[in-house]
Amino acid sequence: MLLQLPTSATVWAVRIGSLGMGSTRTQADVSADNGTTWQPAIIAGAVDFWAFDAQRAWLITDFTGATRLRVTTTGPGGFAVAPTQIPGTVDFIRFFSPTVGVAIDNVSAGATSWPIYRSTDGGQSWQLVTSAPALAADAQPSACTLLGNNLWVATTKGQLLLTANAGLTWTSASTPEPLTQVSFRDGQHGLAMGTSVAHLLYRTVDGGLTWTLSSPTGPRRLRALVAVPGTPGTYLSVGSNLDNPNDTNGTARSADDGQTWQDLGGTTALGSIVANSAGQAWVSQSYSGTLQRFAGAALPTYTAVQSVVSGVYPNPTTGRVQLPTAGAYRTVAVYDTTGHQCRTATLGATETALDLSSLGAGLYLLRWEGGSAAPQQQRLVVAP
């Protein structure tokens, strides 16, 4: 099942594949009131979709052997075939805004570069991206993740496609193995799971250009992974032992970029998960397609992160602060009380101070990571 939370109150769910009892219909449902009421529609052969809000969405269908783009501006009941179709067979479609989007095609025999198409008019017309990266032999797209103007496309041969400007230009990077799940909490920091049975966990701090193997502790789930927007370092994972005998049903949470995981309970086999900055999360059950909404308190933000032993000072400050041990960390990020990342800086091996005089008065969260020490964070007051 494909799930998306395009706004704080909007939930889209597209069930792909059989609905049981020999039926192959697929169904799209949208709720504009966080699941209180739903607007359904039966759609044949859904492959992928993307929604901007409760009304505007794009859908790829494949019912006769050729993919078709359908667009709606009135919710799931209004999907109509677009006047101009995307060439080839589309695997993924994503929109950065109501007008700008990209489509990732299935690779045809003989292709030498990735078949990526871009639209700037809401999907009414499409242009081939002529600067797309060279194609790894026998590769196909396998997963994609959008955040802001960034898009990451994982492939079956360990090649990761990246764009940071809404699909205008692209680059590629190598991953340690083909990836099945990729999730980013901002443009630089992300986690990914490999395709092996163990679903090894990898981490990046440079936007996906390089990846390092993580050695997490705790009951991490292996089926799906998602970052929680606005909560620094927080990820959720779900598991299904119906899909992987090495997995455990239920849900887990990490608040330190995947290094440690805490069991959130549950005994149901789960297939997919989405979360938003309002602290809302939805999951779908494996095979049955039943939706579940997170019904607890707001998702905790910082509970699993190691406290700072030797923090910044002075605190409160009017601008310049002294940092923890020089050389122990590679980066420092500053977040306001809404979870918005206000600033990020790369730390040199001998750097001991940070100038925060450009920040307005208020409460902030500083988070250090990378290097030889475990991630740490501290609340800091900037005085008027």
C-alpha positions in Angstrom: 0.0 0.0 0.0 1.1 3.6 -0.8 0.6 6.1 2.0 1.1 9.8 2.0 0.4 12.7 4.4 0.7 15.8 2.1 -0.8 18.2 4.7 -1.3 18.0 8.5 -4.9 16.8 8.1 -4.7 14.9 4.8 -4.2 11.1 4.5 -4.0 9.3 1.1 -4.0 5.5 0.9 -3.7 3.7 -2.4 -4.0 -0.1 -2.2 -2.0 -1.7 -4.9 -2.6 -5.3 -6.0 -5.3 -7.8 -5.0 -8.0 -6.9 -2.6 -8.7 -10.6 -1.9 -11.2 -13.2 -3.1 -9.6 -13.1 -6.6 -10.2 -9.3 -7.1 -7.4 -7.3 -8.7 -9.0 -3.9 -8.4 -7.1 -1.2 -6.5 -8.6 1.5 -4.4 -7.6 5.1 -3.6 -8.9 6.7 -0.5 -8.4 10.2 0.9 -9.3 11.8 4.2 -9.1 15.6 4.7 -9.9 15.4 8.4 -7.1 13.1 9.6 -9.2 9.9 9.1 -12.6 10.9 10.5 -14.2 10.6 7.0 -13.0 9.1 3.7 -13.6 9.7 0.0 -13.0 6.4 -1.9 -12.6 5.6 -5.6 -11.9 2.3 -7.4 -8.9 2.5 -9.8 -7.7 -0.2 -12.1 -4.0 -1.1 -12.1 -2.4 1.6 -9.8 1.4 1.6 -10.0 2.4 4.8 -8.1 0.9 8.1 -7.1 1.8 11.4 -5.5 -0.6 13.9 -3.8 0.0 17.6 -3.1 -3.2 18.0 -0.9 -6.6 16.4 -0.5 -7.6 17.5 -4.0 -4.5 17.5 -6.3 -2.8 14.2 -7.1 -1.1 12.3 -9.9 -1.5 8.6 -10.5 0.3 6.1 -12.7 -1.8 3.1 -13.8 -0.9 0.0 -15.8 -4.0 -2.0 -16.8 -3.3 -2.9 -20.4 0.5 -3.3 -20.4 1.3 0.4 -20.9 1.4 3.0 -18.1 -1.0 5.9 -18.1 -0.8 9.2 -16.2 -4.0 10.3 -14.6 -4.4 13.7 -12.8 -7.1 15.0 -10.4 -7.8 18.3 -8.9 -11.0 17.1 -7.1 -9.8 14.1 -5.0 -9.7 10.4 -5.9 -13.0 10.4 -7.7 -11.7 12.9 -10.3 -8.7 11.1 -11.8 -8.7 11.6 -15.6 -6.2 10.6 -18.3 -3.6 13.4 -18.8 -3.7 15.0 -22.3 0.1 14.3 -22.8 1.4 11.0 -21.6 4.9 10.3 -20.3 7.0 8.2 -22.8 8.0 4.7 -21.7 6.9 2.7 -18.6 6.8 4.9 -15.5 7.8 3.4 -12.1 7.7 6.5 -9.9 6.1 10.0 -10.1 6.8 12.8 -7.6 5.9 16.5 -7.5 7.8 19.1 -5.6 5.1 21.7 -6.1 1.7 21.9 -7.8 3.5 22.5 -11.1 7.0 20.9 -11.0 7.4 17.2 -10.9 9.5 14.3 -12.2 8.8 10.8 -13.5 11.3 7.9 -13.3 10.9 5.4 -16.1 11.6 1.7 -16.1 14.8 1.2 -18.1 14.5 -0.1 -21.6 17.0 -2.4 -23.3 19.9 -0.5 -24.8 19.5 2.6 -22.7 22.8 4.4 -21.6 21.4 7.1 -19.3 18.5 7.1 -16.8 15.1 7.9 -18.4 13.9 10.8 -16.2 11.2 13.2 -17.4 10.3 16.6 -15.9 7.2 18.7 -15.9 6.8 22.4 -15.1 3.0 22.6 -15.8 1.5 20.2 -13.3 1.9 17.1 -15.6 0.3 18.5 -18.7 3.6 18.1 -20.7 6.9 16.4 -20.1 10.5 16.8 -21.2 13.3 14.3 -21.1 16.1 15.3 -18.7 19.1 15.3 -21.1 21.7 15.6 -18.3 20.5 12.4 -16.4 23.3 10.2 -15.0 24.8 7.3 -16.9 23.0 4.1 -16.3 24.5 1.2 -14.3 24.3 -2.0 -16.2 20.9 -3.8 -15.8 19.7 -1.3 -13.2 16.1 -0.5 -12.5 14.6 2.1 -10.0 13.5 0.5 -6.8 12.5 3.2 -4.3 12.4 7.0 -4.1 12.2 9.6 -1.3 11.2 13.3 -1.7 12.0 16.0 0.8 11.6 19.7 -0.2 13.4 20.1 -3.5 15.5 16.9 -2.9 14.8 13.6 -4.4 16.7 10.3 -4.0 16.1 7.3 -6.2 17.5 4.0 -5.2 18.2 1.4 -7.8 18.6 -2.4 -8.0 22.3 -2.2 -8.7 23.6 0.0 -5.9 23.4 3.3 -7.8 21.6 6.2 -6.1 20.3 9.1 -8.2 20.1 12.5 -6.5 18.7 15.9 -7.3 18.7 19.0 -4.9 16.9 21.4 -7.3 13.6 19.8 -8.0 14.9 17.6 -10.8 16.6 20.2 -12.9 20.1 18.6 -12.5 21.1 15.2 -11.3 24.1 13.3 -10.0 24.6 9.7 -8.8 26.4 7.9 -6.0 27.3 4.4 -5.2 25.8 2.6 -2.2 27.3 -0.4 -0.3 24.5 -2.6 -1.6 21.1 -2.1 -3.4 18.8 -0.2 -1.1 15.1 -1.1 -0.3 14.3 1.8 2.0 15.7 5.4 2.0 14.6 8.1 4.4 16.0 11.6 5.1 15.3 14.0 8.0 16.9 16.9 6.1 18.9 17.5 2.9 22.0 15.9 4.4 21.1 13.3 7.0 19.5 10.0 6.1 19.1 6.3 6.8 18.7 3.4 4.4 18.2 -0.3 4.6 19.8 -2.8 2.3 18.1 -5.5 0.4 19.8 -8.5 2.2 17.7 -10.6 4.6 19.3 -8.8 7.5 18.3 -5.4 6.0 21.6 -3.8 7.2 21.2 -0.1 8.2 23.3 2.6 6.5 23.8 6.2 7.4 24.7 9.4 5.4 25.6 12.9 6.5 26.3 14.4 3.1 23.0 14.0 1.3 23.6 10.5 0.1 26.9 10.9 -1.6 28.6 8.5 0.8 27.1 5.8 3.2 28.6 4.1 6.3 27.3 0.9 7.9 25.6 1.5 11.2 25.5 -1.0 14.1 22.2 -0.2 15.8 21.1 -1.6 19.1 17.5 -2.4 20.2 14.5 -3.9 18.5 14.8 -2.2 15.1 12.1 -3.4 12.6 13.0 -4.3 9.1 10.0 -3.8 6.8 9.8 0.0 6.4 11.5 3.1 7.7 10.5 6.8 7.9 12.0 10.0 9.3 9.7 12.1 11.5 9.8 15.6 10.1 10.6 18.4 12.6 12.1 16.0 15.2 15.9 15.9 14.9 17.3 12.4 14.6 13.9 10.7 15.0 12.9 7.7 12.8 10.2 5.1 13.0 10.4 1.5 11.6 7.8 -1.2 11.2 8.1 -4.9 10.9 6.4 -7.9 9.4 7.5 -11.5 10.1 5.1 -12.5 7.3 7.5 -11.0 4.8 10.8 -11.7 6.6 11.1 -14.5 9.2 14.0 -12.5 10.8 11.7 -9.5 11.4 9.4 -8.8 14.3 5.9 -7.4 14.0 5.1 -4.0 15.4 6.8 -0.6 15.5 10.1 0.9 16.9 11.5 4.4 17.3 14.9 5.9 17.3 15.8 9.4 18.5 19.5 9.3 17.7 19.6 8.8 13.9 19.1 5.0 14.1 21.8 4.1 16.6 19.5 2.9 19.3 15.8 1.7 19.0 13.0 1.6 21.4 10.0 -0.8 21.1 6.7 0.9 20.6 4.8 -2.3 20.9 2.2 -4.0 18.6 1.9 -7.5 17.4 0.5 -6.9 13.9 2.5 -7.4 10.8 2.9 -4.0 9.2 3.8 -3.1 5.6 4.2 0.7 5.3 4.5 3.8 7.5 4.3 7.6 7.0 4.7 10.4 9.5 4.5 14.2 9.5 5.8 17.2 11.6 2.5 17.4 13.5 3.4 14.2 15.3 1.0 12.0 13.4 1.9 8.6 12.0 -0.1 6.1 10.0 0.7 2.4 9.2 -0.8 -0.2 7.0 -1.1 -3.9 7.9 0.6 -6.4 5.7 -1.7 -8.0 3.1 -5.0 -6.9 4.7 -4.4 -3.2 3.9 -6.0 -2.1 7.1 -4.9 1.3 8.2 -3.9 2.2 11.7 -3.3 5.7 13.1 -0.9 6.4 15.9 -3.1 7.2 18.9 -0.6 7.9 21.7 0.9 11.2 22.9 2.9 13.3 20.5 6.0 11.4 19.2 8.8 12.0 21.7 11.6 13.9 20.2 14.7 13.6 22.2 14.3 10.8 24.8 16.9 8.3 23.4 19.7 10.8 22.8 22.7 10.8 25.1 22.8 13.9 27.3 25.7 16.3 26.9 28.3 15.8 29.6 30.4 18.9 28.7 28.1 21.2 26.8 28.3 24.7 25.2 28.8 27.7 27.4 27.8 30.3 28.3 24.2 29.3 28.5 22.2 31.6 28.1 24.3 33.4 25.5 24.2 36.6 23.5 26.0 35.1 20.6 29.4 33.3 20.8 29.6 30.0 22.6 32.3 27.5 23.4 31.9 24.0 22.0 32.5 20.5 23.5 35.8 18.8 23.0 37.5 19.9 19.9 37.7 17.3 17.1 35.1 15.0 18.6 32.3 16.0 16.1 32.1 16.9 12.4 28.9 18.9 12.3 26.6 21.0 14.5 23.0 21.8 13.7 20.7 24.3 15.3 16.9 23.8 15.6 14.2 26.2 16.9 11.3 25.0 19.0 9.2 24.0 16.0 11.9 21.6 14.8 13.0 23.9 11.9 16.7 23.6 11.2 18.0 27.2 11.4 21.7 26.6 10.8 24.3 23.9 10.2 28.0 24.1 10.3 31.0 21.9 9.6 33.5 21.7 12.5 37.2 21.7 12.0 39.5 19.4 14.0 40.6 22.3 16.2 37.4 24.4 16.3 36.2 25.3 19.8 33.7 28.1 19.3 30.5 28.9 17.4 29.0 32.3 16.6 25.2 32.3 17.0 24.7 36.1 17.0 22.6 35.9 13.8 19.9 34.0 15.7 17.0 35.8 17.3 16.3 35.6 21.0 14.7 32.3 22.1 15.2 28.6 22.9 17.2 26.4 20.5 18.4 22.9 20.3 22.0 22.2 19.3 22.9 18.8 18.0 26.5 17.5 17.4 27.2 14.4 15.3 29.8 12.7 13.2 33.4 12.1 14.2 34.5 9.8 17.0 31.8 10.6 19.6 28.1 9.6 19.8 25.6 12.2 18.8 24.8 14.7 21.6 22.4 17.6 21.9 21.7 20.4 24.3 19.1 23.1 24.7 20.5 26.7 24.5 18.9 30.0 25.4 19.9 33.0 23.2 19.3 36.1 25.2 18.1 39.4 23.6 
